[in-house]
Amino acid sequence: MKTRACYVMRDQVENLIPTIMKQSVTSKSRQSEKLMSVVSVVVVTFVYLLAMALSAD
C-alpha cells in the first residue's frame, strides 16, 4: 500500500515564526485596545444593571 507524499516548499516555511510573532507596537493599536476595553466594561456594566433592574420587579 502506497501513500501519497506531502511536500512543503521551503519558501512556505522560511521565516514563518518571526512573521507570526512580530508585534506591531504603535500607538494606534494601543488606543484601539484601550477603546475596546472601555467598550467592554460599559457593555458588561449595562447588562449587569439591566439584569438587576429587571430582577427587582
PDB file with SEQRES, HELIX, SHEET and CRYST1 records, atoms N, CA, C and O in Angstrom:
SEQRES   1 A   57  MET LYS THR ARG ALA CYS TYR VAL MET ARG ASP GLN VAL          
SEQRES   2 A   57  GLU ASN LEU ILE PRO THR ILE MET LYS GLN SER VAL THR          
SEQRES   3 A   57  SER LYS SER ARG GLN SER GLU LYS LEU MET SER VAL VAL          
SEQRES   4 A   57  SER VAL VAL VAL VAL THR PHE VAL TYR LEU LEU ALA MET          
SEQRES   5 A   57  ALA LEU SER ALA ASP                                          
HELIX    1 AA1 ARG A   10  VAL A   13  1                                   4    
HELIX    2 AA2 LEU A   16  MET A   21  1                                   6    
HELIX    3 AA3 SER A   27  ALA A   56  1                                  30    
CRYST1    1.000    1.000    1.000  90.00  90.00  90.00 P 1           1          
ATOM      1  N   MET A   1       0.838  -1.182   0.000  1.00  0.00           N  
ATOM      2  CA  MET A   1       0.000   0.000   0.000  1.00  0.00           C  
ATOM      3  C   MET A   1       0.882   1.244   0.000  1.00  0.00           C  
ATOM      4  O   MET A   1       1.777   1.386   0.834  1.00  0.00           O  
ATOM      5  N   LYS A   2       0.620   2.131  -0.934  1.00  0.00           N  
ATOM      6  CA  LYS A   2       1.424   3.342  -1.040  1.00  0.00           C  
ATOM      7  C   LYS A   2       0.619   4.535  -0.533  1.00  0.00           C  
ATOM      8  O   LYS A   2      -0.601   4.589  -0.690  1.00  0.00           O  
ATOM      9  N   THR A   3       1.306   5.469   0.065  1.00  0.00           N  
ATOM     10  CA  THR A   3       0.661   6.718   0.475  1.00  0.00           C  
ATOM     11  C   THR A   3       1.277   7.849  -0.318  1.00  0.00           C  
ATOM     12  O   THR A   3       2.454   7.806  -0.676  1.00  0.00           O  
ATOM     13  N   ARG A   4       0.487   8.839  -0.584  1.00  0.00           N  
ATOM     14  CA  ARG A   4       0.970   9.987  -1.330  1.00  0.00           C  
ATOM     15  C   ARG A   4       1.817  10.857  -0.405  1.00  0.00           C  
ATOM     16  O   ARG A   4       1.368  11.219   0.682  1.00  0.00           O  
ATOM     17  N   ALA A   5       3.012  11.190  -0.816  1.00  0.00           N  
ATOM     18  CA  ALA A   5       3.911  12.023  -0.008  1.00  0.00           C  
ATOM     19  C   ALA A   5       3.482  13.484  -0.124  1.00  0.00           C  
ATOM     20  O   ALA A   5       3.230  13.986  -1.220  1.00  0.00           O  
ATOM     21  N   CYS A   6       3.407  14.143   1.000  1.00  0.00           N  
ATOM     22  CA  CYS A   6       3.066  15.566   1.019  1.00  0.00           C  
ATOM     23  C   CYS A   6       4.342  16.367   1.216  1.00  0.00           C  
ATOM     24  O   CYS A   6       5.083  16.159   2.176  1.00  0.00           O  
ATOM     25  N   TYR A   7       4.578  17.264   0.312  1.00  0.00           N  
ATOM     26  CA  TYR A   7       5.778  18.071   0.380  1.00  0.00           C  
ATOM     27  C   TYR A   7       5.410  19.517   0.674  1.00  0.00           C  
ATOM     28  O   TYR A   7       4.406  20.032   0.183  1.00  0.00           O  
ATOM     29  N   VAL A   8       6.237  20.157   1.478  1.00  0.00           N  
ATOM     30  CA  VAL A   8       6.060  21.569   1.784  1.00  0.00           C  
ATOM     31  C   VAL A   8       7.255  22.297   1.200  1.00  0.00           C  
ATOM     32  O   VAL A   8       8.406  21.944   1.456  1.00  0.00           O  
ATOM     33  N   MET A   9       6.966  23.300   0.425  1.00  0.00           N  
ATOM     34  CA  MET A   9       8.053  24.059  -0.183  1.00  0.00           C  
ATOM     35  C   MET A   9       8.780  24.867   0.875  1.00  0.00           C  
ATOM     36  O   MET A   9       8.168  25.365   1.819  1.00  0.00           O  
ATOM     37  N   ARG A  10      10.067  24.991   0.714  1.00  0.00           N  
ATOM     38  CA  ARG A  10      10.878  25.724   1.678  1.00  0.00           C  
ATOM     39  C   ARG A  10      10.424  27.175   1.795  1.00  0.00           C  
ATOM     40  O   ARG A  10      10.490  27.752   2.880  1.00  0.00           O  
ATOM     41  N   ASP A  11       9.965  27.771   0.701  1.00  0.00           N  
ATOM     42  CA  ASP A  11       9.517  29.165   0.730  1.00  0.00           C  
ATOM     43  C   ASP A  11       8.305  29.346   1.639  1.00  0.00           C  
ATOM     44  O   ASP A  11       8.097  30.435   2.172  1.00  0.00           O  
ATOM     45  N   GLN A  12       7.514  28.312   1.822  1.00  0.00           N  
ATOM     46  CA  GLN A  12       6.306  28.413   2.636  1.00  0.00           C  
ATOM     47  C   GLN A  12       6.615  28.455   4.129  1.00  0.00           C  
ATOM     48  O   GLN A  12       5.822  28.990   4.903  1.00  0.00           O  
ATOM     49  N   VAL A  13       7.738  27.909   4.541  1.00  0.00           N  
ATOM     50  CA  VAL A  13       8.055  27.845   5.965  1.00  0.00           C  
ATOM     51  C   VAL A  13       9.225  28.722   6.375  1.00  0.00           C  
ATOM     52  O   VAL A  13       9.481  28.878   7.569  1.00  0.00           O  
ATOM     53  N   GLU A  14       9.930  29.287   5.436  1.00  0.00           N  
ATOM     54  CA  GLU A  14      11.076  30.110   5.767  1.00  0.00           C  
ATOM     55  C   GLU A  14      10.630  31.385   6.472  1.00  0.00           C  
ATOM     56  O   GLU A  14       9.767  32.102   5.965  1.00  0.00           O  
ATOM     57  N   ASN A  15      11.198  31.671   7.614  1.00  0.00           N  
ATOM     58  CA  ASN A  15      10.881  32.855   8.423  1.00  0.00           C  
ATOM     59  C   ASN A  15       9.409  32.913   8.811  1.00  0.00           C  
ATOM     60  O   ASN A  15       8.851  34.000   8.960  1.00  0.00           O  
ATOM     61  N   LEU A  16       8.788  31.777   8.973  1.00  0.00           N  
ATOM     62  CA  LEU A  16       7.371  31.744   9.309  1.00  0.00           C  
ATOM     63  C   LEU A  16       7.125  32.193  10.746  1.00  0.00           C  
ATOM     64  O   LEU A  16       6.233  33.003  10.997  1.00  0.00           O  
ATOM     65  N   ILE A  17       7.912  31.673  11.694  1.00  0.00           N  
ATOM     66  CA  ILE A  17       7.716  32.006  13.102  1.00  0.00           C  
ATOM     67  C   ILE A  17       7.977  33.493  13.381  1.00  0.00           C  
ATOM     68  O   ILE A  17       7.164  34.117  14.063  1.00  0.00           O  
ATOM     69  N   PRO A  18       9.055  34.081  12.894  1.00  0.00           N  
ATOM     70  CA  PRO A  18       9.251  35.517  13.164  1.00  0.00           C  
ATOM     71  C   PRO A  18       8.127  36.388  12.622  1.00  0.00           C  
ATOM     72  O   PRO A  18       7.782  37.394  13.241  1.00  0.00           O  
ATOM     73  N   THR A  19       7.552  36.029  11.488  1.00  0.00           N  
ATOM     74  CA  THR A  19       6.465  36.845  10.953  1.00  0.00           C  
ATOM     75  C   THR A  19       5.203  36.678  11.774  1.00  0.00           C  
ATOM     76  O   THR A  19       4.430  37.625  11.919  1.00  0.00           O  
ATOM     77  N   ILE A  20       4.980  35.475  12.317  1.00  0.00           N  
ATOM     78  CA  ILE A  20       3.814  35.265  13.171  1.00  0.00           C  
ATOM     79  C   ILE A  20       3.994  36.000  14.491  1.00  0.00           C  
ATOM     80  O   ILE A  20       3.051  36.613  14.993  1.00  0.00           O  
ATOM     81  N   MET A  21       5.181  35.944  15.052  1.00  0.00           N  
ATOM     82  CA  MET A  21       5.443  36.521  16.371  1.00  0.00           C  
ATOM     83  C   MET A  21       5.691  38.022  16.333  1.00  0.00           C  
ATOM     84  O   MET A  21       5.735  38.668  17.380  1.00  0.00           O  
ATOM     85  N   LYS A  22       5.852  38.582  15.144  1.00  0.00           N  
ATOM     86  CA  LYS A  22       6.123  40.007  15.042  1.00  0.00           C  
ATOM     87  C   LYS A  22       4.924  40.792  15.574  1.00  0.00           C  
ATOM     88  O   LYS A  22       3.781  40.531  15.197  1.00  0.00           O  
ATOM     89  N   GLN A  23       5.194  41.734  16.435  1.00  0.00           N  
ATOM     90  CA  GLN A  23       4.120  42.534  17.005  1.00  0.00           C  
ATOM     91  C   GLN A  23       4.247  43.956  16.521  1.00  0.00           C  
ATOM     92  O   GLN A  23       5.340  44.518  16.449  1.00  0.00           O  
ATOM     93  N   SER A  24       3.122  44.518  16.196  1.00  0.00           N  
ATOM     94  CA  SER A  24       3.091  45.909  15.784  1.00  0.00           C  
ATOM     95  C   SER A  24       2.876  46.758  17.029  1.00  0.00           C  
ATOM     96  O   SER A  24       1.799  46.740  17.624  1.00  0.00           O  
ATOM     97  N   VAL A  25       3.900  47.495  17.414  1.00  0.00           N  
ATOM     98  CA  VAL A  25       3.811  48.321  18.614  1.00  0.00           C  
ATOM     99  C   VAL A  25       3.635  49.763  18.166  1.00  0.00           C  
ATOM    100  O   VAL A  25       4.602  50.508  18.005  1.00  0.00           O  
ATOM    101  N   THR A  26       2.397  50.130  17.973  1.00  0.00           N  
ATOM    102  CA  THR A  26       2.103  51.500  17.587  1.00  0.00           C  
ATOM    103  C   THR A  26       1.072  52.058  18.537  1.00  0.00           C  
ATOM    104  O   THR A  26       0.350  51.310  19.197  1.00  0.00           O  
ATOM    105  N   SER A  27       1.005  53.351  18.603  1.00  0.00           N  
ATOM    106  CA  SER A  27       0.046  53.979  19.500  1.00  0.00           C  
ATOM    107  C   SER A  27      -1.382  53.745  19.023  1.00  0.00           C  
ATOM    108  O   SER A  27      -2.308  53.713  19.833  1.00  0.00           O  
ATOM    109  N   LYS A  28      -1.569  53.582  17.718  1.00  0.00           N  
ATOM    110  CA  LYS A  28      -2.912  53.352  17.184  1.00  0.00           C  
ATOM    111  C   LYS A  28      -3.487  52.043  17.702  1.00  0.00           C  
ATOM    112  O   LYS A  28      -4.655  51.991  18.088  1.00  0.00           O  
ATOM    113  N   SER A  29      -2.682  50.984  17.716  1.00  0.00           N  
ATOM    114  CA  SER A  29      -3.184  49.702  18.201  1.00  0.00           C  
ATOM    115  C   SER A  29      -3.453  49.756  19.699  1.00  0.00           C  
ATOM    116  O   SER A  29      -4.392  49.127  20.186  1.00  0.00           O  
ATOM    117  N   ARG A  30      -2.635  50.500  20.426  1.00  0.00           N  
ATOM    118  CA  ARG A  30      -2.857  50.640  21.867  1.00  0.00           C  
ATOM    119  C   ARG A  30      -4.129  51.428  22.137  1.00  0.00           C  
ATOM    120  O   ARG A  30      -4.878  51.109  23.060  1.00  0.00           O  
ATOM    121  N   GLN A  31      -4.371  52.448  21.338  1.00  0.00           N  
ATOM    122  CA  GLN A  31      -5.589  53.241  21.519  1.00  0.00           C  
ATOM    123  C   GLN A  31      -6.823  52.407  21.220  1.00  0.00           C  
ATOM    124  O   GLN A  31      -7.816  52.487  21.942  1.00  0.00           O  
ATOM    125  N   SER A  32      -6.770  51.618  20.176  1.00  0.00           N  
ATOM    126  CA  SER A  32      -7.924  50.785  19.842  1.00  0.00           C  
ATOM    127  C   SER A  32      -8.118  49.706  20.896  1.00  0.00           C  
ATOM    128  O   SER A  32      -9.250  49.317  21.187  1.00  0.00           O  
ATOM    129  N   GLU A  33      -7.025  49.222  21.468  1.00  0.00           N  
ATOM    130  CA  GLU A  33      -7.123  48.225  22.535  1.00  0.00           C  
ATOM    131  C   GLU A  33      -7.763  48.842  23.781  1.00  0.00           C  
ATOM    132  O   GLU A  33      -8.603  48.215  24.427  1.00  0.00           O  
ATOM    133  N   LYS A  34      -7.370  50.056  24.111  1.00  0.00           N  
ATOM    134  CA  LYS A  34      -7.970  50.747  25.257  1.00  0.00           C  
ATOM    135  C   LYS A  34      -9.448  51.020  24.998  1.00  0.00           C  
ATOM    136  O   LYS A  34     -10.277  50.859  25.894  1.00  0.00           O  
ATOM    137  N   LEU A  35      -9.776  51.427  23.790  1.00  0.00           N  
ATOM    138  CA  LEU A  35     -11.156  51.703  23.435  1.00  0.00           C  
ATOM    139  C   LEU A  35     -12.011  50.440  23.557  1.00  0.00           C  
ATOM    140  O   LEU A  35     -13.124  50.490  24.080  1.00  0.00           O  
ATOM    141  N   MET A  36     -11.499  49.325  23.081  1.00  0.00           N  
ATOM    142  CA  MET A  36     -12.237  48.065  23.179  1.00  0.00           C  
ATOM    143  C   MET A  36     -12.422  47.660  24.637  1.00  0.00           C  
ATOM    144  O   MET A  36     -13.465  47.112  24.993  1.00  0.00           O  
ATOM    145  N   SER A  37     -11.438  47.918  25.479  1.00  0.00           N  
ATOM    146  CA  SER A  37     -11.562  47.611  26.901  1.00  0.00           C  
ATOM    147  C   SER A  37     -12.647  48.450  27.542  1.00  0.00           C  
ATOM    148  O   SER A  37     -13.454  47.937  28.318  1.00  0.00           O  
ATOM    149  N   VAL A  38     -12.675  49.739  27.225  1.00  0.00           N  
ATOM    150  CA  VAL A  38     -13.686  50.633  27.779  1.00  0.00           C  
ATOM    151  C   VAL A  38     -15.081  50.225  27.307  1.00  0.00           C  
ATOM    152  O   VAL A  38     -16.024  50.194  28.097  1.00  0.00           O  
ATOM    153  N   VAL A  39     -15.206  49.916  26.029  1.00  0.00           N  
ATOM    154  CA  VAL A  39     -16.498  49.482  25.480  1.00  0.00           C  
ATOM    155  C   VAL A  39     -16.953  48.192  26.156  1.00  0.00           C  
ATOM    156  O   VAL A  39     -18.133  48.045  26.473  1.00  0.00           O  
ATOM    157  N   SER A  40     -16.041  47.268  26.375  1.00  0.00           N  
ATOM    158  CA  SER A  40     -16.386  46.009  27.030  1.00  0.00           C  
ATOM    159  C   SER A  40     -16.893  46.244  28.446  1.00  0.00           C  
ATOM    160  O   SER A  40     -17.889  45.649  28.857  1.00  0.00           O  
ATOM    161  N   VAL A  41     -16.210  47.110  29.194  1.00  0.00           N  
ATOM    162  CA  VAL A  41     -16.626  47.403  30.560  1.00  0.00           C  
ATOM    163  C   VAL A  41     -17.998  48.066  30.571  1.00  0.00           C  
ATOM    164  O   VAL A  41     -18.837  47.736  31.410  1.00  0.00           O  
ATOM    165  N   VAL A  42     -18.233  48.989  29.657  1.00  0.00           N  
ATOM    166  CA  VAL A  42     -19.525  49.674  29.594  1.00  0.00           C  
ATOM    167  C   VAL A  42     -20.641  48.681  29.273  1.00  0.00           C  
ATOM    168  O   VAL A  42     -21.702  48.725  29.895  1.00  0.00           O  
ATOM    169  N   VAL A  43     -20.415  47.799  28.323  1.00  0.00           N  
ATOM    170  CA  VAL A  43     -21.446  46.822  27.941  1.00  0.00           C  
ATOM    171  C   VAL A  43     -21.742  45.871  29.094  1.00  0.00           C  
ATOM    172  O   VAL A  43     -22.907  45.598  29.386  1.00  0.00           O  
ATOM    173  N   VAL A  44     -20.709  45.367  29.750  1.00  0.00           N  
ATOM    174  CA  VAL A  44     -20.911  44.440  30.857  1.00  0.00           C  
ATOM    175  C   VAL A  44     -21.643  45.136  32.003  1.00  0.00           C  
ATOM    176  O   VAL A  44     -22.546  44.553  32.603  1.00  0.00           O  
ATOM    177  N   THR A  45     -21.263  46.370  32.310  1.00  0.00           N  
ATOM    178  CA  THR A  45     -21.919  47.118  33.381  1.00  0.00           C  
ATOM    179  C   THR A  45     -23.391  47.367  33.045  1.00  0.00           C  
ATOM    180  O   THR A  45     -24.262  47.227  33.904  1.00  0.00           O  
ATOM    181  N   PHE A  46     -23.661  47.733  31.800  1.00  0.00           N  
ATOM    182  CA  PHE A  46     -25.034  47.982  31.378  1.00  0.00           C  
ATOM    183  C   PHE A  46     -25.888  46.723  31.501  1.00  0.00           C  
ATOM    184  O   PHE A  46     -27.015  46.778  31.994  1.00  0.00           O  
ATOM    185  N   VAL A  47     -25.357  45.600  31.056  1.00  0.00           N  
ATOM    186  CA  VAL A  47     -26.097  44.341  31.136  1.00  0.00           C  
ATOM    187  C   VAL A  47     -26.332  43.959  32.595  1.00  0.00           C  
ATOM    188  O   VAL A  47     -27.410  43.477  32.943  1.00  0.00           O  
ATOM    189  N   TYR A  48     -25.340  44.168  33.441  1.00  0.00           N  
ATOM    190  CA  TYR A  48     -25.493  43.862  34.866  1.00  0.00           C  
ATOM    191  C   TYR A  48     -26.572  44.733  35.503  1.00  0.00           C  
ATOM    192  O   TYR A  48     -27.429  44.233  36.232  1.00  0.00           O  
ATOM    193  N   LEU A  49     -26.527  46.028  35.229  1.00  0.00           N  
ATOM    194  CA  LEU A  49     -27.527  46.932  35.795  1.00  0.00           C  
ATOM    195  C   LEU A  49     -28.923  46.631  35.246  1.00  0.00           C  
ATOM    196  O   LEU A  49     -29.908  46.721  35.979  1.00  0.00           O  
ATOM    197  N   LEU A  50     -29.011  46.283  33.991  1.00  0.00           N  
ATOM    198  CA  LEU A  50     -30.282  45.918  33.396  1.00  0.00           C  
ATOM    199  C   LEU A  50     -30.855  44.654  34.060  1.00  0.00           C  
ATOM    200  O   LEU A  50     -32.049  44.582  34.349  1.00  0.00           O  
ATOM    201  N   ALA A  51     -30.001  43.682  34.290  1.00  0.00           N  
ATOM    202  CA  ALA A  51     -30.442  42.460  34.956  1.00  0.00           C  
ATOM    203  C   ALA A  51     -30.892  42.737  36.383  1.00  0.00           C  
ATOM    204  O   ALA A  51     -31.864  42.149  36.857  1.00  0.00           O  
ATOM    205  N   MET A  52     -30.189  43.625  37.061  1.00  0.00           N  
ATOM    206  CA  MET A  52     -30.580  43.989  38.432  1.00  0.00           C  
ATOM    207  C   MET A  52     -31.933  44.708  38.429  1.00  0.00           C  
ATOM    208  O   MET A  52     -32.771  44.463  39.296  1.00  0.00           O  
ATOM    209  N   ALA A  53     -32.140  45.589  37.460  1.00  0.00           N  
ATOM    210  CA  ALA A  53     -33.398  46.334  37.383  1.00  0.00           C  
ATOM    211  C   ALA A  53     -34.568  45.393  37.060  1.00  0.00           C  
ATOM    212  O   ALA A  53     -35.658  45.547  37.611  1.00  0.00           O  
ATOM    213  N   LEU A  54     -34.345  44.444  36.188  1.00  0.00           N  
ATOM    214  CA  LEU A  54     -35.413  43.511  35.822  1.00  0.00           C  
ATOM    215  C   LEU A  54     -35.741  42.532  36.951  1.00  0.00           C  
ATOM    216  O   LEU A  54     -36.889  42.116  37.108  1.00  0.00           O  
ATOM    217  N   SER A  55     -34.734  42.175  37.726  1.00  0.00           N  
ATOM    218  CA  SER A  55     -34.982  41.231  38.812  1.00  0.00           C  
ATOM    219  C   SER A  55     -35.622  41.909  40.018  1.00  0.00           C  
ATOM    220  O   SER A  55     -36.189  41.224  40.869  1.00  0.00           O  
ATOM    221  N   ALA A  56     -35.547  43.236  40.117  1.00  0.00           N  
ATOM    222  CA  ALA A  56     -36.132  43.958  41.233  1.00  0.00           C  
ATOM    223  C   ALA A  56     -37.644  44.012  41.130  1.00  0.00           C  
ATOM    224  O   ALA A  56     -38.327  44.164  42.143  1.00  0.00           O  
ATOM    225  N   ASP A  57     -38.173  43.890  39.935  1.00  0.00           N  
ATOM    226  CA  ASP A  57     -39.644  43.975  39.754  1.00  0.00           C  
ATOM    227  C   ASP A  57     -40.359  42.802  40.322  1.00  0.00           C  
ATOM    228  O   ASP A  57     -41.586  42.731  40.248  1.00  0.00           O  
TER     229      ASP A  57                                                      
END                                                                             
